[in-house]
Amino acid sequence: MARASVSKTECCRFESYQACGKNNKMVGKIQKFFSEVVVELKKVNWPTRAELIEATWIVLVSTFFLGLFIGTSDFILSRLLGLIIK
C-alpha cells in the first residue's frame, strides 16, 4: 500500500522535526522566552531574610485582626437580627 502524495499530518507524525520549519521556530521561541525570563529574574531585587520575616509577621497579624473584626461584626449583627425577628 502506497502513501498518499500529499501528507495531511503537517509535521505531526511522518515528517522529521528537522524537515518541518514550524517546530524549529517554536523551539527557538521557547528558548528565547526562557532566556528572557532568566535575564528578568536577575534584575529582581529579592528581599533579605529579615525583610521577609517582618513582612510575614505583618501579614499574619493583619489577618488575625481582620478575622477578629469580621467575626465580632458577624456575631453582633446576627444577635441584632435575632432581636429584630423576635
C-alpha positions, 0 to 999 in steps of 0.5 A, spaced: 500 500 500 502 506 497 502 513 501 498 518 499 502 524 495 500 529 499 501 528 507 495 531 511 499 530 518 503 537 517 509 535 521 505 531 526 507 524 525 511 522 518 515 528 517 522 529 521 522 535 526 528 537 522 524 537 515 518 541 518 520 549 519 514 550 524 517 546 530 524 549 529 521 556 530 517 554 536 523 551 539 527 557 538 521 561 541 521 557 547 528 558 548 528 565 547 522 566 552 526 562 557 532 566 556 528 572 557 525 570 563 532 568 566 535 575 564 528 578 568 529 574 574 536 577 575 534 584 575 529 582 581 531 585 587 529 579 592 528 581 599 533 579 605 531 574 610 529 579 615 525 583 610 521 577 609 520 575 616 517 582 618 513 582 612 510 575 614 509 577 621 505 583 618 501 579 614 499 574 619 497 579 624 493 583 619 489 577 618 488 575 625 485 582 626 481 582 620 478 575 622 477 578 629 473 584 626 469 580 621 467 575 626 465 580 632 461 584 626 458 577 624 456 575 631 453 582 633 449 583 627 446 576 627 444 577 635 441 584 632 437 580 627 435 575 632 432 581 636 429 584 630 425 577 628 423 576 635 
